[in-house]
Amino acid sequence: MRQQSYDYGAILADSLKVGWRVEDILGEGKALDFTRPFLPEGLAGVQDIRCLSTQEHVVLNHIRGNSYLHLFGFVEEFILPFVMDHARKLVHGENLELRAMITFAEEEAKHMHTFRRFADEFSRGFGSPCGVIGPAKDVAAAVLSHSSLGVALVTLHLEWLTLQHYLQSVRSDQSLDPLFVSLLRHHWMEEAQHAKLDTLLILKMASTLGPADIERGFDDYLAIGKMLHEGLMGQARLDLESLSHATGRTFSAAEQEDILRAQERSYRRTFLGMGMVHPQFVQTLGELSLKGQARVAEVAKVFNA
């Protein structure tokens, strides 16, 4: 197994260098611009829904922006206790690794706080309620019932996904609301360090496991992915209800089918398919198991279709 070149000391230094406060993003005088989209089309997937008007496309984009951040806060409710559990085991170990993991945990808690603050700002500005899946604590308990390697792989998937979304889709899109872009940029700045830490954690964890336990980790990664997929499909249905409420429009059965088909495909690709084919994630999978890497690649074809 090839050891990654990431270094705990360098990761910690970078984390401290880019540190930010919630108030720097969502403070006094900063407001969301509801005349502009929040998410790039590549992540929202709303423009091809022909039964919607131009303004309704924007409304659905805003709903997707709200659910996007809710979902990242949602998954961090299992990532945070997972990281804290591993940090606890390092108390009598190497100090830089411990400090890096504690910083990881603190930043995840800050992200959860940030996303909750955003939800409050969104609720005040959007003007109608938007349903979101939950409760997060029940999903967190279900996820954490799986093997540590499986949970770590899901965590790494989500971290590389955050970077991919910002760097490939968000950063270059000048049409988006600047405040929403700033929020995603600050989230990306810290998740870039988390992805490196989680890679080191996975390789360290796998070095103590036999082939059967590593394959079980892949089983659990895919099982958690299936669970998340069910949640994403539920969120798509809630978004349709939110859109109907926000626009005052009752959609026909055919229109509902068109909207759901487009949004379910977008959710699958945005949160599952894109992460499964991220080059660094695929590389780590291959270092663990070529068989497991191939299994994930087959599933990724379905989610990216």
N, C-alpha and C positions, 0 to 999 in steps of 0.2 A: 504493500500500500504506500503510495507516494505521499510524503508529508507536504502539505501546503506551505507556502512561503510566508504566510501571515505571521505577525509577531505581536504578542500581547502588549508589550511596551509601546509599540508604534500605534496600535489600535487605540489604546488608552489615551495617548497624546493627541491623536486626531479627534477623539470624542470630546476631550476637554477643550480643544481648540474651537470646535464648531458649536459648543453648547449655547442654548438659547432659552429664553423664558416664555411662558405662555403669553404674558402681557406684551411681549414684543410683536406678537402676531394678531391677537384678538384683544387689543386694548382700546382705550378711549379714543374716539375719533376715527376708528377703523370700522368700515361697514361693507357688507356684501353688496355687489352691484347686480341686482336682479334683471337688469336689461341685457346682460351678457351671459353666455353659457359658462358653466363651472368646469365641465369635463370636456376634453377633446372628443371628437366624434368617434375616433378609434376605440375609446373606452366606453362611450355612452350608447352608441349604436341606435340613434333615434331618427336620423335623416331619411332612411329608406322606408319608414312607416308612412305609406301614402295616404292613409285615412286621416292623418293629423295635419293641421295647418302649420305655417311657419312659427306662429306664436306658441302653439301647442308643443312643437318640437322643443322650444326653449324651456317650457314648463316641465316637460318630462326630463330634460337635461338637468334642471335644478333638482328634481326629485331623485334622479340618479346620483347627483353629487352628494346629496344628503345621505342616501343609503350607502354610497361608496365609503364615506368616512365612518358611518355607523358600523359597517362590516369590518373595517380595520380595527376600530375600537373593540368590537365584538370578539375578534380572534385574539387580541392582546390580553383579554381576560383569562385565557389559558396560557398564553406565552409568559406572562408575568410570574405566576406561581411556579411554572416550569423552570424559569431562569433562577428564581430565588432558591428553589430547592437545590439546584446544582451549585449555586454560590455558597450555600450553607456547608456543602461537603468540602469546600476549599479553604475553610477557616484555618486549618493547620497546614496548608500547603503553600504553593508559590504565591507570593504577595501580588505580583503584577496581574496574574490570572484572576485572582480574587477581586482586585480593584476593578479590573475591566468588566467582570461579570456583574458586580454590584452597580457599576455605572450603567450597564446594559439594562438592569432591572429598573433603576431610577428613571431612565429615559422612557421606558415602556409605560411606567406609571404616569409620566408627564404627557405622553401621547394620549393616553386615555382621558386625562383631564382636558387636554386641548380639544379632543373630539366632542366631549360633552359640552364644552363652552361653545363650540361651533354649532352644535345642535340647538342650543338656546338661541343663538343669534339667527340661525336659519328659521326657527319657529316664529320669531318675532317679525322677520322680514317677508317670509313666504306667504303668510296669510291664511293658510288652511293646514289641517293636520296631515302628517305623513306617517303611515304605519311602518314599523320596522320589526324584524324578527327578534325573538328572544324567548325566555330570559337567558342572558349570556352565561350566568353561573351554572345553569343546567347543562348547556352545551360544553362549557369548560370541563365540568366533571366527567362528561361522557368522553371527551377527547383525552383527558389525562388518565383515563382508565386503560389506555393502550400503552404499549411499550415505549420506553424513553426514546429509543431510536426512531420509532414511527412519529412521535410528537416532534422530535428535533428536525426530522425531514420536512414535515409540514411547515414548521417555523421557518426553515431555510427557504423553502419554496416561496413563502409569503414575503420574506425580506428581499429576495432577488426580484420578486414581482414589483415591489414598491419602487425599486430603482429603475426597472425597465419601463414602468408606466411614466415616471417623471422624465427620464432622459430621452425616451423615444417618442413620447406623445405630448407631454404637457409643456416642457421647457420651450419648445419652438413655436407654440401656438399663441399668437398675439391677440387672438379674439377673446380669450378667456378672462374672467374676472380676476384682476391682479391679486386680490386678497386670497382667493381660493388657491391660486398658483403659489403664492407665498407660503400658505399652509402646507401644501404638498412638497414644496422645496425644502422647508425646514424638516419635515418628516423624513424625506429622502436623505438629508445630510446625516442624520443619526442612524437610520436603518442601514446605510452603507457600512458603518462599523459593525452593526449587529450581524450582518451577513457573514463578515469575516470571522467574528467570534463564534457564530453558530457552526461554521465550517470546521473550525478547530475542535469544537466540542464534539461534533459528529465523528471526526476522525479519531479522536481520543477514545470516545465511547466504543466505536467499532473495533478498535485495536484489542479490546478485552473480550470480544464476542466471537463465537464460532460461526461457521457458514449458516447453520440452521437459524440462529438468533438474528443474524443479519437479514435473512429472507423473511423472518417474522416481522422485522422492522419495515420492510417493503410492504408486506401484507397490511400492516397497521396504517402506513402512510396512505395506501389506496383506500382502506376502509374509512379513514377520517375524511379523505377526499370525497367519498361517496356521501358521507354525512353532510359535509359542507355543500355539496351539490344540491341536496334536498333543501337545505336552508336557502340557497340562492334562488331556487325555483319558487319557494314560498315568498321570497322578497320581491320577485318579479310580479307575482299576483298582488301583493300589497301595493306595489308601485302603480299598477293599473287602477286600483281603487283610489289611490291618492290623486292620480291624474283626472279621473272622473270627477272627484270632489272639487279639485282645484279649478277645473274648467267649466263645471256645471253641465257637463255633457254626458249623456247616457249612450254608451257605445253598443252597437248591435253585436250579435254573437260573432258575425264574420269579422267585424272590426276588432273585437276583443282577441280573437284568434290571431289576427295579423300582428297586433301589438305584442301579445305574449310570445309568439314565435320569434319575433325579432329580439325581444328583450331576454328571453331565455338563452338564445344563442349568444348574445352579447355577454351575459353574466358568465356563461360557461367559459368563453374564451378569455374574458378579462381577468377572472379570478382563478381559473384552473388551468386552461390550456396554455396560456402564455407562460405561466410559471414553470410548467412541466418541460418546456423546451428551452428555457433560459440556459445559455451555454455553460455558465459556471455551475448551475445546479446539475445539469446533465453530467458535467465532468465529475462532480462529487459522487453522483450515483454510480458512475463507472468505476470509481476508486473503491467503492464498497462491493459492488456486484455487477458484472456485465449482464447476468441474467435479469437482475432486478431493473437495471437500466433499460433493458429491452422491453420489459413488462410496462414500465411507465411510458415509454415511447409509443406503445400501441394504444394505451388509454388516451394519450395526448392527441392522437390523430382524431379521435372521436370528439374531444372537447374543442378542438380547433377547426372542426369542419364547418 
